[in-house]
Amino acid sequence: MRSLIWAKRLSISCAFMASVFAHAQTYPDRPLTIVVPFTPGGVSDITARPLAIGLAADLGQNVIIDNKGGAGGAIGMSAASKAKPDGYTLMMALPSIITIPISDRINGRASTFQMNQFRPIARLTADPTVLAVRADSPWNNLGDFVREVRRNPGKVSYSSSGIYGTTHVAMEILANSANLKMIHVPFTGGGQQVTALLSGQVQATMQTPGAIAQHLAGGKLKVLAALSAERVPSMPQVPTAKEQGFDGEFYLWTGLFVPTGTPDAVVNRLRDSVKKAAAHPSFTQAMSTLNTPIQFLDSADFANFLVADTRRFEDVLTKMGKIE
């Protein structure tokens, strides 16, 4: 009897392995989708679109961008976490993939996804964030901005990608360092954050240089400080926050993930393809135009990076505490 049960289990196991092998051999045989958990125009979106061109060229299949904005990225990430782990649904995430589950725990609510539901493929970029205001604003440096906010606590507003979203956390790091009280106006993506600033709906925003490059070039925005250890190469005239007397660093990275359970052979195929796509002219030229440095990390190194970044965000968000 035991031999029969063992034989059945072995048969099922062999059939499963054969199915996985067959899938890996034919993968991909239809279009892929990259879920961008933000509205068009934000950092993850402008990174995913040129990368998709290189991926499609290498994989021989169309790569579709699916923007699922909302809740600081939580809606799209939750949807991606539940996707079938077959290699046909990928996700371009930001550090909010780490911060949202942590903030949910701090606020005593159940998170709609967890980091362990995703498997990292590669990190593509890692940009410092910069404090941007309208070009016609009266502030010309971080000191001007800080003095104004302190004179009028709770009056100066800023946009973000959502509560506990990446740009929210970046601004709160600066606010905590400089003892600032501002009005937080959350949106569902990078494009809306910047549009709100351009239209005068808010007075400041924390973004990457790439996300606001065209508006800087067009003379519509100016940057008061960089939240980085050193000055940003594309804007050497802008001093860091630390140079201006305030602590705070925040880097906004982009990374590609698949749902946990995706077969190793498929993950390896994607790793190889993403590495090629990151060197494809469509991607390198797009990042160069946006003044965004490519900071590629393959799967294993990216996983180690995520462990370290999670520890850092645990500390930052715990200090921030519950935010309404």
N, C-alpha and C positions, 0 to 999 in steps of 0.2 A: 504494500500500500504506500509506504513511504517512498519507495522507488518511483512509483507512478506519479506521486505528487511532485517529487523532485524533477522528474522528466517533463511534466507539464510546465513547471516554473522555468525550467531551462528553455523549453520551447518558446514560451512567452517572451523571455528575456532575449533570446536570439532574434525573434521576430521584431522586437522593439529596436534592437541594435541595427538590424538590417534596414529598418525604416529610417532610422536616423542617418545611417550611412548613405542611403539612396537620396535622402533630402539634401545632404551635404554635397553629394556629387552633382546634383542638378541645380543647386542654388547659385544665383537667383534665377528663377524662371518667370518672374512677373515684376511689375514696378514695386519699388520700396517707398515708404513714407517716413519722413523725418518730422516728428511732432515738435513744434516750437511752442512752448507753453506761455507765449506772450503774443501780443498783437504785432502786426508788421511794423518794421522800422526800428525795433529795439536791437540790443547787442546780439542776442541769440539768433534773431532773424537774419541780420545782415552778415552773420557768420555762416549760418546754415545754407543760405541760398548759393553763394559761390562754391561752397564745398560740395553741394549737390551736383554741380556741373561736372566736377572731377570724378565724383563717385559714379555718376551715370556713365561717363566715358570708360571707366575701368570695369564696371560690373556689366555693362551692356544692357542695362535696364533704366527706364526713367526713374528719377527720384523726386517724389512729390513733397512739397512743404505744406504742412497742415498746422496753421496757427490756431491754437486753443488757449486764448488768453483768459485771465481772470484770477482773482484771489492771490495776487503776487506770484503766479505760476503754479499754484496748487491744483487748479482744475486740469490743466494740461498734463501735469506730472502724474496726477492720479489716474487719468485716462491711459497714459502710456504704461503705467505700472500694471494695468490690467490687460494689456494687449497680449495676444498670443506670442509666446517666446519662440518664434520661428525665423527671426532675422529680417522680417519684412517691415517691422515697426521699430524705428530708432527714435531717440530723443536728444535734442540739443539743449542742454541744461546750463544753468548758472549756479552760483553758490547757494541760491535759494533752495536747491535740492537738499542741502544740509540744514539751512536755517529754519525752514518751515516745520519739519517734525520737532525740532528742538523748541521752537516758540510755541507750538501746540502743547507740548508737555508742560512748559512754563505756565501756560494759561489754563491748564487743566482740561484740555479738550482732546478728543481722539483725532489723530491725524489721518488724512485720507490716503496717505502713502508713507512708506519708510524707505530709507536708503538701501536696505538689504533686498528690496524688490527690484533693484537695478544692478546691472553689471557694467562696469566702465569699459569703453572701447579705447578712447583717447582724449587727452586734453588738447585743444587747438590753440587757444590764446589765453593770455593773462595780462590784463590791463589795469593800471592804477586808476582810481576814480579821481575826478577833478570837480571842483565847485564852480558851476557856471551860472552866470546871470546875464540879463539882457545888456547889449552893448551900450544902451542909453541909460543904464542905471547909474546912480551917483557913487557907487562903490568901485574902487580901483585896486583894492587889495583885501586880504582877509581881515586885517585890522579894521578897515572901514566897515566891513560887513558885521563883524563882531560887535563893534561899538553901537551900530544901528539896532541890532537885535536886542542888545542889553538895554538900550534906552527905551525900546518899545517891546517888552516881552509879550509873546503871544500874538504879535501883529504881523511879522514877516512870515510868508508862507513858502513852502517848497513842495515840489512834486516827487513822487516815487513810483515804483512798480507795484506797490501794495504794502500793506502792513507786514513787517518783518521781511519784505522783499530785499533784494541785494542793495538797491540804491537807498532804501529806507535805513538799513543797517549802517551803510556808509555815512549817511548824514547824521545819524544818531551817535556814531563814534565821535564825529567832530563836535556835535552839540554837547555831549558829555564832557569832552575835553575842555571846551571853551565856556561851559556853563551857560548854554543858550536855551531859550524856550521859544519854539517856533510852531507854526501851524502846519501840520502834516496833511497833504492832499494826495491820497493814493490813487493810482490809475492801474490799468491792466497791462501796460507794456511801455517799452522805451519810447516809441514814437509819440504816444500820447503825452508822456511826461514832458518831452521837449516842446511839443506843440503848445502845451499849457504855459510854458515859460515864454515862448515866442509871442503868444497872444496877450500876455500880461495877466493871465489867470492866477499865476503864482510868480514869485519873485526870485526863486533860485531852484536849482536842481543839482543833484550829484550824478555825474555820468562818466562814461569813458571818453577819451579823446576821439575815438572813432565814431561814436554815436552822434557827436555834435560837430564833426569835422567840416561838413558842408556849410553849417551855419556860422562857424568861426571864420571860414574862408570868405563867406558872404558878408561879413561884418555885422551879423545880427546878434551874436553872443560874444562874451568875453569870459575868461577863466581867471579866478582869483587865487586859487591854490590847488596843489596836487597832493592827494593823500598817498604819498609814496616815500620810500626811503631816499630816493634821489630825484632830481628834476626829470621830467618826461622829455626824452630826446626830441620829440616832434614839437615841443613848446618849451625850449630851454629858458625863455624869458620869464616863465611862471615859477615862482618859488614854491617850495613844498610848505605844507602846513607847519611842519616842525621848524623850518627856517623862520617862520613868522611867529613863533612862540607857542605853537599848539601841537600837542601830540595827536597821533592818529594815522594809521595806514589801512588801506583797504584795496584789494585787488579783485577785479571782476573778471573771472575766468569763464571760458566756454568749454564744455566737454560733451562728448557723444556717448550715449548709453543705450543699452538694450535691456529688455526685461530679463530678470533672473530666470534661468532655465533654458536660455537659448543654447543650442548645442555648441560644444567647443569648436567643432570644425567650421561652423558658420561664423562664430566669433572670430576665429583666426582669419577667415576669408575677409571679414569686415575690417579687421585690424590692418591687414595688408592693403586693402583698398583705401582706407581712410588715410593711411600714411602716404600713399601715392597722391590722393586727392589734395592733401595738405601742401604738396609740392607742385600741384598743377597750376599753370599760369592763371587760370580763372580765379583761384583762391589767393595766390601770392600777390597778384596785381590788385585784387579787391582790398586785401588787408593793407597793402602799401598805400593805396589811395586814401584809406581811412586812418592812416597813421597808427595802425594796430599791429603790434609785434606778434609774430607767430611763435608760440611757446609750446611746441609739440611734446607731449609725453605719451608713450605707448601704454598699453593696458596695465601692466604690472606697476610701472612707475607712477601712473596716474592713481592707481589704487592706494599706494603708499602716501601720495600727496593728499588724497581725500581723508585718510586717517588723521594726518597732521592738521589739516584744515578744520576737520570736525572738532578736534580738541580746542582749537583757537576760538571757534564760534561758540562752543559750549561756554567758554569763559566770558566772551563778549556779551552774549545774550543773557546769561545769568545776571551779569551786572546791570544790563538794561532792565531786566525784570518784566513784569506784566505791563503791556502798553495797550490802552484802549483805542 
